[in-house]
């Protein structure tokens, strides 16, 4: 389906048809992730789904590990090659 980029305040945006939002269980205020696929010159929009952890997992610890991975991702990728 074709859409046009429109002005939204000082930004630009694209409206998403209601039937698509309903199928993905999204509504106003839902979080999405917007990525650029440079290889195919595509914009990818995906719903952010909150991860559910087992009861015995400390969410704060998971957040700290994720921060560590994000901070040191290049070094970790290099180490993984060796």
Secondary structure, DSSP 8 states (H G I E B T S, - for coil): -----EEETTEEE----HHHHHHTT--TT--EEEEEETTTTEEEEEE-------TTS-HHHHHHHHHHHHHTHHHHHHHHH-
